Amino acid sequence: MNNLISIIVPIFNVQDYLSKCLDSLVRQTYKNIEIILVDDGSTDASGDICKKFASLDSRIKIISKANQGLSSARNDGIRIATGEYIFFVDSDDYIALDTVAYMYGYMIKHREVDMALFNYRDVFMKDSKLSKNICKNPIIKDAIWSEHDFWNAYYLINNVFCTVAWNKIYKKKLFENLRYKNGMLNEDELIIRSLVKKCNKIGITHRVFYYYVQRVNSITRGLNNKIRSDAVIDELIERNNYFLKAKEYSLVEKNTRLLLKTLSDNYQSLTNQQSSKINFGMQYSKAKQNLTNIFRVNINLKTQLMVVLFCVNIRMYTIIYNFIKRRLVN
């Protein structure tokens, strides 16, 4: 018997993209699906487009709500989802027509897998039209990952591929007593550790199923923003503690380097506003307190020196970091 699959689509002011997205869902070759559209207070024609599609397909459910952000919309979708498995699709993107069929089959074949990742392509806007898409991760290979394998790939291959919500199929049980943090940017970054911790195994396929549309004014397009939120800094600090407790010292080292880079980027993005400087000072202080813990474990001398310089003088650390980065590029 084919299990019911839930596809959750948060929607906010995407009238120019929504029809293509929904068309890719209703035409899935795997038919036993429910499509949950969460209209997060759209003020354009997105709501009407949802109603039009729902009138033609009984598998579509609509939640209409005041605008509360992406995390809240996803959480509302999870709350009413009745499928054994969950996909998330952003409403300005689209998926291949055999996505659900292939990934459901993958989960049935690999029953030890609780979450599986698939590849994606960037699709760029040009003159208001979708341009040729570009494969983002040609190096991704089929595999079954442990928790350690996941984090190793996160730091060494591509943390976007590992982190984002929309290139994955999940067993719904992963979201028992777990939800996205409301009112936050980088919400995927804040939940992924809890999801991975719950997984027995994590599946990987190189197959491209997701088409990630790059547009100017989307909240979720901001994957490469230099300024990372306090919540992300706190998460990186908590990861250090988590890896230290698990005695995953190689991951402590990799995460420490990411923490240093993130704070260095934040430092370089400071404005002259006093509130900005005070906020960064609090980030820096918390990070320094955490980084002293890494000297209790065996990490390489280069990373130790980086941490010492960062803690003593972040301005000098940033100058040296940028100099080395330029030398490597040239």
N, C-alpha and C positions, 0 to 999 in steps of 0.2 A: 504493500500500500504506500502511495506517495504521500509524504508528510506535507502539511501546510507550511508555506514559507511567508514570512512577513517582510514587506519592504516599506521602510519608513522614510518619508520625504518631507523635511522641513522646508517651508516656503515663505519667502518674503520678497515681494516686489520683483518678480522675475518674469513678467508677462512676455518678454521677447524670447525667452528660452524654455519656458515651462512646457509648451506643447511637445517639443522635441524630446524632452525628458520623459514625459508621461507616455508618449507614443512608444518609446523604447521599453517601457515597463508593461503596458497592456499587450504588447506583441511578443512577450517572452514565450519561448517554445515550451517551457514548463508552465503548466496552466494552473496548478493548485497553489495560487498565491493570494494574499491579501495585500492591497496597496493602501497604506495609511498616509494620507496627505494632511500635514499639519500647517494650516495657514496662520502664520504668526503675525497677524495684524496687517496684512498687505493693504496698501492704499491704491494700488493700480488694478489691472484687470485679472490678476492672478486668481482671485477667488472665483470669478466667473468661469475661468478656464477649468478650474477644479470641478465645478458643478457640471460643466458640459461633459467632461470625461466621465464623471460619476453617473450621469444619466444614461451613458452608453455601456457602462461596465459595472456590474453589480459587485465586483470584487473590490471596488474602491470605497474606502471610508474617509470621511472628511472631519477634521477637527478645526474649528474656527475659534481663534482666541486673540486676546489683546497681545501686542508685541512684548515678548519677554526674552527674546534671544534664542540662539541656536540650541543651546543646552536644554532649555526648557521645552522647546519644540520636540527635540529627540526624546526627552523623558516622557512627554505626553504620548508619543507614539509607542514607546516601550510599554507604557502602562496598559494600553488597550490591545497590544499585539497578542494574538492567540496562536501564532505559528510556533513550530518546534525550533525554527532557525530564523535569524534576523539579518537583513541587509539594511544599510543606510545609503541613500543616494541623495546628493545635493541637487537642488531643483534647477540649477543652471547647467548641470552635467547630463550625461546619458550613458547607457550601458549597451553592450552587445546583446543581441537577441537570444543568444544561448547561454548567457551568464548564469542564470539561476539553475538551468538544467545541468550544466557542467559542474558547478560548485556544489550543488546538492549531491550529485553523483560522487563527487570527490569525498564528501563527508560520510557518505554511506560506505564507500570503499575503505576509508581510513577512520574507523570508528573511535580510535584513540584520540583523534584530533578534535579539539573543542573550538578552535578558531582557525580559519584558513585565509591566507592573503593571496591576492592575485595582482597581476601587473596592470599598469595604466599608461595612457598616453596623454600628453599635453595637447590641447587644441587651442589655437590662438585666433583671436578676432582680427580680421583685416577688412577694412572698408565695410564694417557692419556685417561681414560674412565670416563663417568659420573657415579658417585656412587649413592647409595640410597639417595633420597631426604628427607629433614627434614622440617616439617611444622614450619614456623617461628612464627606464631601468633595464636596459638590455642585458645587464650582468646577472639579473635575478635567475636562479636555477631552481628546479624542482627539488624539494627537500622536506623532511620532517624535522622540526626544530624542538629542542628542549627550551626551558626558560633561559638558560645560559646562552644557547645558540641565538635566541632572539635578541638579547641585549648585545651580544657580540656583533651581530649584523647591524643593529641600531647605530652603534658607534663607528663601525668600519665601512658599511655599505651605503645606507641611505636612511636617515631617521624619519624622513617624510613617509617613505614607503611603509616603514614599520609602525608609524604612529597614527596616521589619519584613520578616521572611522570608515570611510567609504570604499576602501578596496579590500573588504573583508566580509566573510560570512561567519556568523557567531551562533553557537548553540544558545538558545534563549536563557538557559539556566545560568549563564555567566552574569546576567544582569539581576539575578536575585540579590536583593539588598545592596544593589550598586546602581548609581545613577551619575549622569554628568553634573558637574558643578554649575549651578545657575549663575548667570551674570558674568561669566568669564570668557575672555578670549583664550586661545590655545587650550580649549577644553579637551581636545584629544590627548594632548600631552599630559593632562592632569589625571586621566582615568586609565591610561594604558598599563601602568604598573600593576594596578589592581586586577585588570582583565588577564594579563599575562600570568600573574601569580595563581589565578584560578584554573589555568589551562593544564591539562595533562600533557598534551602535545599541541604543537602549532604547525599547520600545514602551509606549504609554499608552492605556488605554481607560477611558471614564467609566462603563462598565457595572459594576453592583454584582453581585459573585459571592460575596463572603465575608461571613459573619455572625459578628461578634466578640462573644462572650458575656462580659459584665462580671460577674465574681464576686469575692468577697472574698479568698479564700485561694489565688489562683493566682500563681505566680511571674511568668508572662508578662503578667499584668494590670498590673504596676507600671511602665507606660510613662511616668508623670508624676511619678515619685519625685523629690523635690527633691535628695536627696543622690546625686550621681553618683560612680561609682567612680573609683579612680586610673586604671584602664585607659581609661575614657572621656576623662579629662583628657589622658592621654598620646596618645590618638587625635586629639583636637582639636589638640594641639600638632603632631603629625605631619602633620595636614592642612594646617596653616599652612605647614610646610616643603615639602610636596608642591605646594601652589598657588604658593608663591614660586618654586620651581624651574621650574614650568610657565609662569611669568609671568602667571598668572591673578589679577591684583591685585584685581579686584572681588570675587573669591571669598575672597581673603585678608582683605579688610575684613569681609565677612559672617561668616566663620568666627571672626575675632577678636572680634566683638561677641558671638557665641555663647559663646566661651571666657570672656569677661568675665562674662557673665550666669551661666554655670554655676558659676564659682568664687565669684561673689557669693552665689548660692543656697547653695552649700556652706558659705560663711562664716557665713551666717545660721542654718544648721542645726547649727552646732558645739555639742557638749555640753561639760560641765565636765570631762570625763575628759581627763587629760593626753595620753593616746595619740591622742585625737581632734585635739587642738590640734597635736601634733607632725606628725601625718599631713597635716593641712591646710597646715601650714607648708612641708612638702616640695612639695605641689602648687603652692602660691603661688610658691615659689622657682623651680620649673621653668618655670612660666608666664611669670614676669617675664623670665627669661633668653631665652625664645623671643620675647616681644613686642618686645624691643629691635630685632629684625630688621626689623620692619615700617616703621621710620623710614627704611629704605634705599629704599623704593618710594613711589610716588605714591598715597597714600590721603587722604581728606578730613580737614580740620582738626578736625572734631568728633570723629572716631574717634581721631585723634592725642591730643587733649586727654583723652578718656576713658581711653586707655592710660596717659598720664602720671599722671593722678590715681590710677588703679588701682595703679600700681607704687609711687607715693609713699605712699599711705595708703588701704588697702582699706576701712577703716571709714568714712572720709569719702566714698569712692566709693559705697559701699552706701547711705549715708544720702541722697545726692543722687539716686542711681538710683531708690530707692523713692519719693522725693518727686516726681520727674518722672513715674513710673509712675502714682502716685495722681492727679496732675493730668490725665493723659491719660484715665484711667478716668472721672473726674468731669467 
